[in-house]
Amino acid sequence: TYKADLGYAEQLKGVDGLICIGKFSEKEIEYFRNITDSILFLDMAVDNIDISTITLDFEQAVRSALQYLTGLGHQKIGFLTGKEYVSESEPFTDMRREVFIRFCEEHSIDYQPYMKEGAFTVTSGYEMMSELLQDAVLPTAIFAASDLIAIGALKALNEHGLSVPEDISLMGFDNITMTEFTTPPLTTLHAPAYEMGN
């Protein structure tokens, strides 16, 4: 059942267990716990030792990406990300953003003028990169929180006559198949979504 389905909560009553995929509010989590103690959250960390979760190690993933970029000599790194919400008014804390900021501050990397938040879409990636280009102050590398954002950013860079990676490095996150078909093919960090669901 989907959250968007009318009366989805009623359909869950009496189930033996729940596998919850996506992002959920504290209120929803409490509701699920009242239905059953057998709950597994996939792709969402829950700060409760009694609840099982399967999530990507965002700490290690983001640190690996940034170590790669700093290993190439980058000290001005931008970050393009999206905002997600678990309810209409409750934002979801994106660990990629938190780890990115922490890493940059630990390593004295200039990042604040180059951070943009939009949505996890190609269009938003294009718009965020276009805003950075209009500001005329660019980092030497961009780390995008998703490949869709990176693909949009690549289009904006291409339209402004900038070459990747010659003029600016660009790295995505997820390793979706589409990144093999961009020009140039995008560098991206593999997020093993299939393996997590197996």
Backbone as JSON Lines, residues from 0, in Angstrom:
{"i":0,"aa":"T","n":[0.84,-1.18,0.0],"ca":[0.0,0.0,0.0],"c":[0.89,1.25,0.0]}
{"i":1,"aa":"Y","n":[0.4,2.36,-0.5],"ca":[1.16,3.6,-0.59],"c":[0.57,4.65,0.34]}
{"i":2,"aa":"K","n":[1.44,5.55,0.82],"ca":[0.97,6.63,1.69],"c":[-0.08,7.49,0.99]}
{"i":3,"aa":"A","n":[0.03,7.61,-0.31],"ca":[-0.88,8.45,-1.07],"c":[-2.26,7.8,-1.24]}
{"i":4,"aa":"D","n":[-2.36,6.5,-1.0],"ca":[-3.64,5.81,-1.13],"c":[-4.62,6.3,-0.06]}
{"i":5,"aa":"L","n":[-5.86,6.5,-0.45],"ca":[-6.87,6.89,0.52],"c":[-7.08,5.77,1.53]}
{"i":6,"aa":"G","n":[-7.07,6.1,2.79],"ca":[-7.29,5.11,3.84],"c":[-6.2,4.07,3.97]}
{"i":7,"aa":"Y","n":[-4.97,4.43,3.56],"ca":[-3.89,3.44,3.6],"c":[-3.65,2.93,5.02]}
{"i":8,"aa":"A","n":[-3.78,3.79,6.01],"ca":[-3.52,3.4,7.4],"c":[-4.49,2.32,7.86]}
{"i":9,"aa":"E","n":[-5.74,2.41,7.42],"ca":[-6.75,1.4,7.8],"c":[-6.41,0.03,7.21]}
{"i":10,"aa":"Q","n":[-5.8,0.02,6.03],"ca":[-5.45,-1.24,5.38],"c":[-4.36,-1.99,6.13]}
{"i":11,"aa":"L","n":[-3.61,-1.29,6.97],"ca":[-2.49,-1.91,7.68],"c":[-2.91,-2.62,8.96]}
{"i":12,"aa":"K","n":[-4.08,-2.32,9.45],"ca":[-4.52,-2.92,10.72],"c":[-4.57,-4.44,10.62]}
{"i":13,"aa":"G","n":[-3.99,-5.09,11.61],"ca":[-4.01,-6.54,11.68],"c":[-2.86,-7.24,10.97]}
{"i":14,"aa":"V","n":[-1.93,-6.49,10.38],"ca":[-0.81,-7.13,9.7],"c":[0.17,-7.67,10.74]}
{"i":15,"aa":"D","n":[0.94,-8.7,10.35],"ca":[1.93,-9.28,11.25],"c":[3.23,-8.49,11.27]}
{"i":16,"aa":"G","n":[3.53,-7.82,10.17],"ca":[4.78,-7.06,10.1],"c":[4.69,-6.01,9.01]}
{"i":17,"aa":"L","n":[5.6,-5.03,9.07],"ca":[5.62,-3.95,8.09],"c":[7.03,-3.76,7.56]}
{"i":18,"aa":"I","n":[7.14,-3.59,6.25],"ca":[8.38,-3.12,5.63],"c":[8.04,-1.75,5.08]}
{"i":19,"aa":"C","n":[8.67,-0.73,5.62],"ca":[8.36,0.65,5.27],"c":[9.47,1.22,4.39]}
{"i":20,"aa":"I","n":[9.1,1.59,3.17],"ca":[10.06,2.12,2.2],"c":[9.75,3.59,1.99]}
{"i":21,"aa":"G","n":[10.72,4.43,2.23],"ca":[10.53,5.87,2.05],"c":[10.81,6.62,3.34]}
{"i":22,"aa":"K","n":[10.25,7.8,3.44],"ca":[10.47,8.67,4.58],"c":[9.17,8.85,5.34]}
{"i":23,"aa":"F","n":[9.24,8.76,6.67],"ca":[8.04,8.82,7.5],"c":[8.27,9.75,8.69]}
{"i":24,"aa":"S","n":[7.19,10.39,9.12],"ca":[7.25,11.31,10.26],"c":[7.26,10.52,11.57]}
{"i":25,"aa":"E","n":[7.62,11.19,12.65],"ca":[7.59,10.56,13.98],"c":[6.18,10.08,14.31]}
{"i":26,"aa":"K","n":[5.18,10.84,13.91],"ca":[3.79,10.47,14.17],"c":[3.44,9.17,13.44]}
{"i":27,"aa":"E","n":[3.87,9.05,12.19],"ca":[3.6,7.84,11.41],"c":[4.33,6.64,12.0]}
{"i":28,"aa":"I","n":[5.57,6.84,12.43],"ca":[6.34,5.75,13.02],"c":[5.64,5.24,14.28]}
{"i":29,"aa":"E","n":[5.17,6.16,15.09],"ca":[4.45,5.76,16.31],"c":[3.17,5.0,15.97]}
{"i":30,"aa":"Y","n":[2.48,5.45,14.93],"ca":[1.27,4.76,14.49],"c":[1.6,3.32,14.07]}
{"i":31,"aa":"F","n":[2.67,3.16,13.29],"ca":[3.09,1.81,12.85],"c":[3.43,0.92,14.04]}
{"i":32,"aa":"R","n":[4.1,1.51,15.04],"ca":[4.49,0.73,16.22],"c":[3.28,0.27,17.02]}
{"i":33,"aa":"N","n":[2.19,1.01,16.94],"ca":[0.97,0.59,17.61],"c":[0.29,-0.56,16.87]}
{"i":34,"aa":"I","n":[0.59,-0.72,15.6],"ca":[0.03,-1.81,14.8],"c":[0.8,-3.1,15.04]}
{"i":35,"aa":"T","n":[2.15,-3.01,15.03],"ca":[2.99,-4.2,15.18],"c":[4.39,-3.8,15.64]}
{"i":36,"aa":"D","n":[5.05,-4.72,16.34],"ca":[6.44,-4.5,16.74],"c":[7.41,-4.98,15.66]}
{"i":37,"aa":"S","n":[6.9,-5.69,14.68],"ca":[7.74,-6.23,13.59],"c":[7.78,-5.23,12.44]}
{"i":38,"aa":"I","n":[8.72,-4.3,12.52],"ca":[8.83,-3.23,11.53],"c":[10.26,-3.16,11.01]}
{"i":39,"aa":"L","n":[10.39,-2.96,9.71],"ca":[11.69,-2.73,9.09],"c":[11.58,-1.49,8.22]}
{"i":40,"aa":"F","n":[12.45,-0.51,8.44],"ca":[12.5,0.68,7.6],"c":[13.64,0.53,6.62]}
{"i":41,"aa":"L","n":[13.33,0.7,5.34],"ca":[14.32,0.62,4.28],"c":[14.58,2.02,3.75]}
{"i":42,"aa":"D","n":[15.83,2.42,3.76],"ca":[16.27,3.72,3.25],"c":[15.87,4.88,4.15]}
{"i":43,"aa":"M","n":[15.69,4.59,5.45],"ca":[15.44,5.66,6.41],"c":[15.94,5.21,7.78]}
{"i":44,"aa":"A","n":[16.92,5.93,8.29],"ca":[17.4,5.63,9.64],"c":[16.38,6.12,10.66]}
{"i":45,"aa":"V","n":[16.17,5.33,11.69],"ca":[15.24,5.69,12.76],"c":[16.02,5.65,14.06]}
{"i":46,"aa":"D","n":[15.94,6.73,14.82],"ca":[16.69,6.84,16.07],"c":[15.96,6.13,17.21]}
{"i":47,"aa":"N","n":[15.8,4.82,17.06],"ca":[15.17,4.02,18.1],"c":[15.75,2.62,18.01]}
{"i":48,"aa":"I","n":[16.43,2.2,19.05],"ca":[17.12,0.92,19.06],"c":[16.17,-0.27,18.87]}
{"i":49,"aa":"D","n":[14.89,-0.09,19.14],"ca":[13.91,-1.16,19.01],"c":[13.38,-1.34,17.59]}
{"i":50,"aa":"I","n":[13.79,-0.45,16.68],"ca":[13.31,-0.5,15.3],"c":[14.47,-0.83,14.37]}
{"i":51,"aa":"S","n":[14.27,-1.8,13.49],"ca":[15.3,-2.21,12.53],"c":[15.25,-1.34,11.28]}
{"i":52,"aa":"T","n":[16.44,-1.01,10.76],"ca":[16.54,-0.23,9.53],"c":[17.64,-0.81,8.65]}
{"i":53,"aa":"I","n":[17.46,-0.62,7.35],"ca":[18.52,-0.92,6.38],"c":[18.73,0.36,5.6]}
{"i":54,"aa":"T","n":[19.89,0.96,5.78],"ca":[20.19,2.21,5.09],"c":[21.62,2.18,4.58]}
{"i":55,"aa":"L","n":[21.88,3.04,3.64],"ca":[23.22,3.24,3.13],"c":[24.05,3.95,4.2]}
{"i":56,"aa":"D","n":[25.32,3.63,4.28],"ca":[26.22,4.33,5.19],"c":[26.61,5.66,4.55]}
{"i":57,"aa":"F","n":[25.74,6.67,4.72],"ca":[25.97,7.96,4.09],"c":[27.25,8.61,4.59]}
{"i":58,"aa":"E","n":[27.6,8.39,5.83],"ca":[28.84,8.94,6.38],"c":[30.03,8.5,5.54]}
{"i":59,"aa":"Q","n":[30.16,7.19,5.36],"ca":[31.29,6.65,4.59],"c":[31.19,7.04,3.12]}
{"i":60,"aa":"A","n":[30.0,7.01,2.56],"ca":[29.82,7.31,1.15],"c":[30.24,8.75,0.83]}
{"i":61,"aa":"V","n":[29.75,9.7,1.6],"ca":[30.07,11.11,1.34],"c":[31.55,11.38,1.61]}
{"i":62,"aa":"R","n":[32.07,10.81,2.67],"ca":[33.5,10.99,2.96],"c":[34.36,10.43,1.82]}
{"i":63,"aa":"S","n":[33.98,9.28,1.28],"ca":[34.72,8.71,0.15],"c":[34.7,9.64,-1.06]}
{"i":64,"aa":"A","n":[33.53,10.2,-1.35],"ca":[33.41,11.12,-2.48],"c":[34.28,12.35,-2.28]}
{"i":65,"aa":"L","n":[34.24,12.91,-1.09],"ca":[35.01,14.12,-0.82],"c":[36.51,13.85,-0.73]}
{"i":66,"aa":"Q","n":[36.88,12.68,-0.24],"ca":[38.3,12.31,-0.25],"c":[38.81,12.18,-1.68]}
{"i":67,"aa":"Y","n":[37.96,11.65,-2.56],"ca":[38.33,11.56,-3.97],"c":[38.55,12.95,-4.55]}
{"i":68,"aa":"L","n":[37.61,13.87,-4.3],"ca":[37.74,15.22,-4.86],"c":[38.91,15.99,-4.26]}
{"i":69,"aa":"T","n":[39.1,15.89,-2.95],"ca":[40.24,16.59,-2.34],"c":[41.55,15.95,-2.77]}
{"i":70,"aa":"G","n":[41.53,14.66,-3.05],"ca":[42.72,13.98,-3.57],"c":[43.13,14.51,-4.93]}
{"i":71,"aa":"L","n":[42.17,15.06,-5.66],"ca":[42.47,15.7,-6.96],"c":[42.93,17.15,-6.78]}
{"i":72,"aa":"G","n":[42.95,17.61,-5.52],"ca":[43.43,18.95,-5.22],"c":[42.34,20.0,-5.02]}
{"i":73,"aa":"H","n":[41.09,19.6,-5.02],"ca":[40.0,20.57,-4.87],"c":[39.88,21.06,-3.43]}
{"i":74,"aa":"Q","n":[39.83,22.38,-3.26],"ca":[39.62,23.0,-1.95],"c":[38.42,23.94,-1.94]}
{"i":75,"aa":"K","n":[37.76,24.08,-3.08],"ca":[36.51,24.83,-3.21],"c":[35.5,23.87,-3.83]}
{"i":76,"aa":"I","n":[34.62,23.33,-2.99],"ca":[33.69,22.29,-3.45],"c":[32.26,22.73,-3.18]}
{"i":77,"aa":"G","n":[31.45,22.7,-4.23],"ca":[30.05,23.03,-4.11],"c":[29.21,21.79,-3.83]}
{"i":78,"aa":"F","n":[28.01,22.01,-3.32],"ca":[27.1,20.9,-3.02],"c":[25.7,21.28,-3.46]}
{"i":79,"aa":"L","n":[25.13,20.45,-4.33],"ca":[23.77,20.65,-4.81],"c":[22.93,19.5,-4.27]}
{"i":80,"aa":"T","n":[21.86,19.83,-3.58],"ca":[21.04,18.79,-2.96],"c":[19.56,19.13,-3.06]}
{"i":81,"aa":"G","n":[18.75,18.19,-2.68],"ca":[17.31,18.4,-2.66],"c":[16.78,18.36,-1.24]}
{"i":82,"aa":"K","n":[15.58,18.86,-1.07],"ca":[14.91,18.8,0.23],"c":[13.81,17.75,0.15]}
{"i":83,"aa":"E","n":[13.69,16.96,1.21],"ca":[12.61,15.99,1.3],"c":[11.84,16.26,2.57]}
{"i":84,"aa":"Y","n":[10.57,15.9,2.55],"ca":[9.72,16.13,3.7],"c":[9.03,14.82,4.07]}
{"i":85,"aa":"V","n":[8.9,14.57,5.39],"ca":[8.19,13.38,5.85],"c":[6.71,13.68,6.06]}
{"i":86,"aa":"S","n":[6.38,14.95,6.11],"ca":[4.99,15.4,6.13],"c":[4.98,16.76,5.46]}
{"i":87,"aa":"E","n":[3.83,17.38,5.39],"ca":[3.74,18.67,4.7],"c":[4.65,19.74,5.3]}
{"i":88,"aa":"S","n":[4.9,19.65,6.59],"ca":[5.69,20.7,7.23],"c":[6.96,20.18,7.91]}
{"i":89,"aa":"E","n":[7.17,18.88,7.95],"ca":[8.32,18.32,8.67],"c":[9.42,17.9,7.69]}
{"i":90,"aa":"P","n":[10.53,18.67,7.66],"ca":[11.62,18.32,6.73],"c":[12.35,17.07,7.2]}
{"i":91,"aa":"F","n":[12.9,16.34,6.24],"ca":[13.71,15.16,6.53],"c":[15.17,15.59,6.52]}
{"i":92,"aa":"T","n":[15.92,15.22,7.54],"ca":[17.33,15.58,7.63],"c":[18.13,14.7,6.69]}
{"i":93,"aa":"D","n":[18.78,15.33,5.7],"ca":[19.58,14.6,4.72],"c":[20.99,14.42,5.26]}
{"i":94,"aa":"M","n":[21.35,13.17,5.52],"ca":[22.68,12.88,6.07],"c":[23.79,13.29,5.11]}
{"i":95,"aa":"R","n":[23.55,13.25,3.8],"ca":[24.58,13.67,2.84],"c":[24.97,15.11,3.11]}
{"i":96,"aa":"R","n":[23.98,15.95,3.33],"ca":[24.25,17.37,3.59],"c":[25.02,17.54,4.9]}
{"i":97,"aa":"E","n":[24.57,16.84,5.95],"ca":[25.21,16.95,7.26],"c":[26.67,16.51,7.2]}
{"i":98,"aa":"V","n":[26.93,15.39,6.55],"ca":[28.3,14.86,6.45],"c":[29.15,15.77,5.57]}
{"i":99,"aa":"F","n":[28.58,16.27,4.49],"ca":[29.3,17.19,3.61],"c":[29.81,18.4,4.39]}
{"i":100,"aa":"I","n":[28.92,19.04,5.13],"ca":[29.3,20.23,5.9],"c":[30.37,19.88,6.93]}
{"i":101,"aa":"R","n":[30.17,18.8,7.65],"ca":[31.14,18.39,8.68],"c":[32.52,18.13,8.07]}
{"i":102,"aa":"F","n":[32.56,17.4,6.96],"ca":[33.83,17.1,6.3],"c":[34.53,18.38,5.86]}
{"i":103,"aa":"C","n":[33.78,19.28,5.22],"ca":[34.38,20.53,4.73],"c":[34.93,21.37,5.87]}
{"i":104,"aa":"E","n":[34.21,21.42,6.98],"ca":[34.69,22.2,8.12],"c":[35.91,21.55,8.76]}
{"i":105,"aa":"E","n":[35.93,20.24,8.83],"ca":[37.09,19.52,9.38],"c":[38.34,19.73,8.54]}
{"i":106,"aa":"H","n":[38.18,19.91,7.22],"ca":[39.31,19.99,6.3],"c":[39.51,21.38,5.7]}
{"i":107,"aa":"S","n":[38.88,22.38,6.3],"ca":[39.01,23.78,5.86],"c":[38.75,23.96,4.37]}
{"i":108,"aa":"I","n":[37.7,23.32,3.88],"ca":[37.3,23.42,2.48],"c":[36.27,24.54,2.35]}
{"i":109,"aa":"D","n":[36.47,25.38,1.37],"ca":[35.55,26.49,1.1],"c":[34.31,25.92,0.41]}
{"i":110,"aa":"Y","n":[33.15,25.99,1.06],"ca":[31.94,25.39,0.5],"c":[30.7,26.29,0.61]}
{"i":111,"aa":"Q","n":[30.65,27.17,1.6],"ca":[29.42,27.9,1.88],"c":[28.87,28.72,0.72]}
{"i":112,"aa":"P","n":[29.71,29.39,-0.08],"ca":[29.13,30.15,-1.2],"c":[28.57,29.27,-2.32]}
{"i":113,"aa":"Y","n":[28.87,27.98,-2.25],"ca":[28.55,27.08,-3.37],"c":[27.51,26.02,-3.02]}
{"i":114,"aa":"M","n":[26.77,26.2,-1.95],"ca":[25.73,25.24,-1.56],"c":[24.37,25.72,-2.04]}
{"i":115,"aa":"K","n":[23.62,24.8,-2.66],"ca":[22.27,25.1,-3.12],"c":[21.35,23.94,-2.75]}
{"i":116,"aa":"E","n":[20.12,24.25,-2.36],"ca":[19.12,23.23,-2.06],"c":[17.9,23.45,-2.93]}
{"i":117,"aa":"G","n":[17.49,22.4,-3.6],"ca":[16.31,22.46,-4.44],"c":[15.52,21.18,-4.28]}
{"i":118,"aa":"A","n":[15.45,20.42,-5.36],"ca":[14.75,19.12,-5.35],"c":[15.65,18.07,-5.99]}
{"i":119,"aa":"F","n":[15.3,16.82,-5.8],"ca":[16.09,15.73,-6.37],"c":[15.63,15.44,-7.8]}
{"i":120,"aa":"T","n":[15.75,16.46,-8.67],"ca":[15.32,16.32,-10.05],"c":[16.37,16.91,-10.99]}
{"i":121,"aa":"V","n":[16.28,16.52,-12.27],"ca":[17.17,17.08,-13.29],"c":[16.94,18.58,-13.42]}
{"i":122,"aa":"T","n":[15.68,18.98,-13.45],"ca":[15.34,20.4,-13.59],"c":[15.93,21.23,-12.45]}
{"i":123,"aa":"S","n":[15.82,20.72,-11.24],"ca":[16.36,21.45,-10.09],"c":[17.89,21.53,-10.16]}
{"i":124,"aa":"G","n":[18.53,20.45,-10.58],"ca":[19.98,20.47,-10.75],"c":[20.4,21.54,-11.74]}
{"i":125,"aa":"Y","n":[19.67,21.63,-12.83],"ca":[19.92,22.65,-13.85],"c":[19.76,24.05,-13.26]}
{"i":126,"aa":"E","n":[18.67,24.25,-12.52],"ca":[18.4,25.57,-11.93],"c":[19.43,25.96,-10.88]}
{"i":127,"aa":"M","n":[19.8,25.01,-10.01],"ca":[20.79,25.33,-8.97],"c":[22.14,25.67,-9.59]}
{"i":128,"aa":"M","n":[22.55,24.9,-10.61],"ca":[23.83,25.17,-11.26],"c":[23.77,26.5,-11.99]}
{"i":129,"aa":"S","n":[22.63,26.81,-12.61],"ca":[22.47,28.09,-13.3],"c":[22.6,29.26,-12.32]}
{"i":130,"aa":"E","n":[22.06,29.1,-11.11],"ca":[22.2,30.14,-10.08],"c":[23.67,30.36,-9.73]}
{"i":131,"aa":"L","n":[24.42,29.26,-9.57],"ca":[25.85,29.41,-9.28],"c":[26.57,30.1,-10.43]}
{"i":132,"aa":"L","n":[26.21,29.77,-11.64],"ca":[26.85,30.4,-12.81],"c":[26.51,31.88,-12.88]}
{"i":133,"aa":"Q","n":[25.3,32.26,-12.5],"ca":[24.91,33.67,-12.49],"c":[25.67,34.44,-11.42]}
{"i":134,"aa":"D","n":[25.98,33.77,-10.3],"ca":[26.75,34.42,-9.24],"c":[28.18,34.7,-9.67]}
{"i":135,"aa":"A","n":[28.63,34.0,-10.72],"ca":[29.96,34.18,-11.31],"c":[31.09,33.87,-10.33]}
{"i":136,"aa":"V","n":[30.79,33.14,-9.28],"ca":[31.82,32.67,-8.36],"c":[31.65,31.17,-8.27]}
{"i":137,"aa":"L","n":[32.53,30.45,-8.92],"ca":[32.37,29.01,-9.01],"c":[33.42,28.26,-8.19]}
{"i":138,"aa":"P","n":[33.03,27.12,-7.65],"ca":[34.02,26.24,-7.02],"c":[34.79,25.52,-8.12]}
{"i":139,"aa":"T","n":[35.77,24.74,-7.73],"ca":[36.5,23.95,-8.72],"c":[35.86,22.58,-8.91]}
{"i":140,"aa":"A","n":[34.98,22.19,-7.97],"ca":[34.28,20.92,-8.07],"c":[32.87,21.05,-7.49]}
{"i":141,"aa":"I","n":[31.97,20.24,-8.02],"ca":[30.59,20.16,-7.53],"c":[30.3,18.72,-7.16]}
{"i":142,"aa":"F","n":[29.76,18.52,-5.95],"ca":[29.27,17.21,-5.54],"c":[27.75,17.31,-5.48]}
{"i":143,"aa":"A","n":[27.07,16.51,-6.29],"ca":[25.61,16.52,-6.33],"c":[25.08,15.35,-5.51]}
{"i":144,"aa":"A","n":[24.03,15.6,-4.73],"ca":[23.48,14.58,-3.84],"c":[22.73,13.49,-4.58]}
{"i":145,"aa":"S","n":[22.5,13.66,-5.88],"ca":[21.9,12.6,-6.7],"c":[22.39,12.76,-8.13]}
{"i":146,"aa":"D","n":[22.33,11.66,-8.87],"ca":[22.73,11.72,-10.28],"c":[21.78,12.6,-11.09]}
{"i":147,"aa":"L","n":[20.5,12.6,-10.75],"ca":[19.56,13.45,-11.48],"c":[19.95,14.92,-11.34]}
{"i":148,"aa":"I","n":[20.32,15.33,-10.14],"ca":[20.79,16.7,-9.93],"c":[22.05,16.95,-10.75]}
{"i":149,"aa":"A","n":[22.98,16.0,-10.75],"ca":[24.24,16.15,-11.49],"c":[24.0,16.27,-12.99]}
{"i":150,"aa":"I","n":[23.04,15.51,-13.52],"ca":[22.74,15.57,-14.95],"c":[22.2,16.95,-15.33]}
{"i":151,"aa":"G","n":[21.34,17.51,-14.49],"ca":[20.85,18.87,-14.73],"c":[21.97,19.89,-14.65]}
{"i":152,"aa":"A","n":[22.86,19.72,-13.66],"ca":[24.0,20.63,-13.51],"c":[24.91,20.57,-14.73]}
{"i":153,"aa":"L","n":[25.12,19.36,-15.25],"ca":[25.97,19.17,-16.43],"c":[25.4,19.94,-17.62]}
{"i":154,"aa":"K","n":[24.1,19.87,-17.8],"ca":[23.46,20.6,-18.91],"c":[23.71,22.11,-18.77]}
{"i":155,"aa":"A","n":[23.56,22.64,-17.57],"ca":[23.79,24.07,-17.35],"c":[25.25,24.44,-17.63]}
{"i":156,"aa":"L","n":[26.16,23.61,-17.19],"ca":[27.59,23.87,-17.44],"c":[27.88,23.85,-18.93]}
{"i":157,"aa":"N","n":[27.34,22.85,-19.63],"ca":[27.55,22.75,-21.08],"c":[27.02,23.98,-21.8]}
{"i":158,"aa":"E","n":[25.84,24.44,-21.39],"ca":[25.23,25.62,-22.04],"c":[26.05,26.88,-21.83]}
{"i":159,"aa":"H","n":[26.82,26.93,-20.74],"ca":[27.66,28.09,-20.47],"c":[29.09,27.91,-20.98]}
{"i":160,"aa":"G","n":[29.3,26.86,-21.76],"ca":[30.6,26.66,-22.4],"c":[31.68,26.13,-21.48]}
{"i":161,"aa":"L","n":[31.29,25.58,-20.33],"ca":[32.27,25.01,-19.41],"c":[32.38,23.5,-19.64]}
{"i":162,"aa":"S","n":[33.6,23.01,-19.62],"ca":[33.84,21.59,-19.85],"c":[34.06,20.87,-18.53]}
{"i":163,"aa":"V","n":[33.48,19.66,-18.44],"ca":[33.69,18.78,-17.3],"c":[34.57,17.64,-17.79]}
{"i":164,"aa":"P","n":[35.7,17.35,-17.17],"ca":[36.21,17.91,-15.91],"c":[37.26,19.0,-16.1]}
{"i":165,"aa":"E","n":[37.51,19.43,-17.34],"ca":[38.59,20.39,-17.58],"c":[38.41,21.69,-16.83]}
{"i":166,"aa":"D","n":[37.21,22.28,-16.89],"ca":[36.96,23.56,-16.23],"c":[36.43,23.4,-14.81]}
{"i":167,"aa":"I","n":[35.65,22.37,-14.58],"ca":[35.06,22.11,-13.26],"c":[34.77,20.62,-13.14]}
{"i":168,"aa":"S","n":[35.08,20.05,-12.0],"ca":[34.77,18.63,-11.77],"c":[33.33,18.52,-11.28]}
{"i":169,"aa":"L","n":[32.68,17.42,-11.66],"ca":[31.29,17.19,-11.27],"c":[31.12,15.72,-10.89]}
{"i":170,"aa":"M","n":[30.55,15.5,-9.71],"ca":[30.37,14.14,-9.22],"c":[28.93,13.96,-8.75]}
{"i":171,"aa":"G","n":[28.32,12.85,-9.15],"ca":[26.96,12.54,-8.75],"c":[26.92,11.51,-7.64]}
{"i":172,"aa":"F","n":[25.7,11.04,-7.35],"ca":[25.5,10.09,-6.26],"c":[24.34,9.18,-6.64]}
{"i":173,"aa":"D","n":[24.54,7.91,-6.7],"ca":[23.55,6.85,-6.94],"c":[24.03,5.83,-7.97]}
{"i":174,"aa":"N","n":[24.76,6.3,-8.99],"ca":[25.25,5.43,-10.06],"c":[24.1,4.86,-10.89]}
{"i":175,"aa":"I","n":[23.19,5.74,-11.31],"ca":[22.11,5.29,-12.18],"c":[22.66,5.09,-13.59]}
{"i":176,"aa":"T","n":[22.02,4.24,-14.36],"ca":[22.49,3.88,-15.7],"c":[22.63,5.09,-16.61]}
{"i":177,"aa":"M","n":[21.77,6.08,-16.46],"ca":[21.77,7.26,-17.32],"c":[23.12,7.99,-17.31]}
{"i":178,"aa":"T","n":[23.89,7.87,-16.22],"ca":[25.17,8.6,-16.14],"c":[26.18,8.09,-17.16]}
{"i":179,"aa":"E","n":[25.99,6.88,-17.66],"ca":[26.9,6.34,-18.68],"c":[26.67,6.98,-20.04]}
{"i":180,"aa":"F","n":[25.52,7.64,-20.21],"ca":[25.15,8.17,-21.51],"c":[25.21,9.68,-21.6]}
{"i":181,"aa":"T","n":[25.68,10.34,-20.53],"ca":[25.85,11.79,-20.6],"c":[27.18,12.07,-21.29]}
{"i":182,"aa":"T","n":[27.38,13.32,-21.7],"ca":[28.64,13.71,-22.33],"c":[29.27,14.82,-21.51]}
{"i":183,"aa":"P","n":[30.38,14.51,-20.82],"ca":[31.03,13.2,-20.69],"c":[30.24,12.31,-19.71]}
{"i":184,"aa":"P","n":[30.57,11.0,-19.69],"ca":[29.94,10.15,-18.67],"c":[30.26,10.69,-17.29]}
{"i":185,"aa":"L","n":[29.27,10.71,-16.41],"ca":[29.47,11.31,-15.08],"c":[30.21,10.38,-14.13]}
{"i":186,"aa":"T","n":[31.09,10.98,-13.34],"ca":[31.65,10.28,-12.19],"c":[30.56,10.26,-11.14]}
{"i":187,"aa":"T","n":[30.32,9.1,-10.56],"ca":[29.23,8.99,-9.59],"c":[29.58,7.96,-8.53]}
{"i":188,"aa":"L","n":[28.97,8.11,-7.39],"ca":[29.19,7.2,-6.27],"c":[28.08,6.15,-6.28]}
{"i":189,"aa":"H","n":[28.47,4.89,-6.24],"ca":[27.49,3.79,-6.29],"c":[26.73,3.68,-4.97]}
{"i":190,"aa":"A","n":[25.41,3.74,-5.06],"ca":[24.54,3.49,-3.9],"c":[23.83,2.17,-4.18]}
{"i":191,"aa":"P","n":[24.13,1.13,-3.43],"ca":[23.63,-0.22,-3.76],"c":[22.17,-0.45,-3.37]}
{"i":192,"aa":"A","n":[21.26,0.26,-4.02],"ca":[19.84,0.15,-3.68],"c":[19.32,-1.26,-3.92]}
{"i":193,"aa":"Y","n":[19.72,-1.89,-5.02],"ca":[19.23,-3.24,-5.32],"c":[19.68,-4.23,-4.25]}
{"i":194,"aa":"E","n":[20.97,-4.11,-3.9],"ca":[21.52,-5.02,-2.89],"c":[20.86,-4.82,-1.53]}
{"i":195,"aa":"M","n":[20.5,-3.57,-1.21],"ca":[19.82,-3.29,0.07],"c":[18.47,-3.95,0.11]}
{"i":196,"aa":"G","n":[17.8,-4.08,-1.04],"ca":[16.48,-4.67,-1.09],"c":[16.49,-6.18,-1.24]}
{"i":197,"aa":"N","n":[17.64,-6.76,-1.49],"ca":[17.75,-8.2,-1.69],"c":[17.7,-8.96,-0.39]}
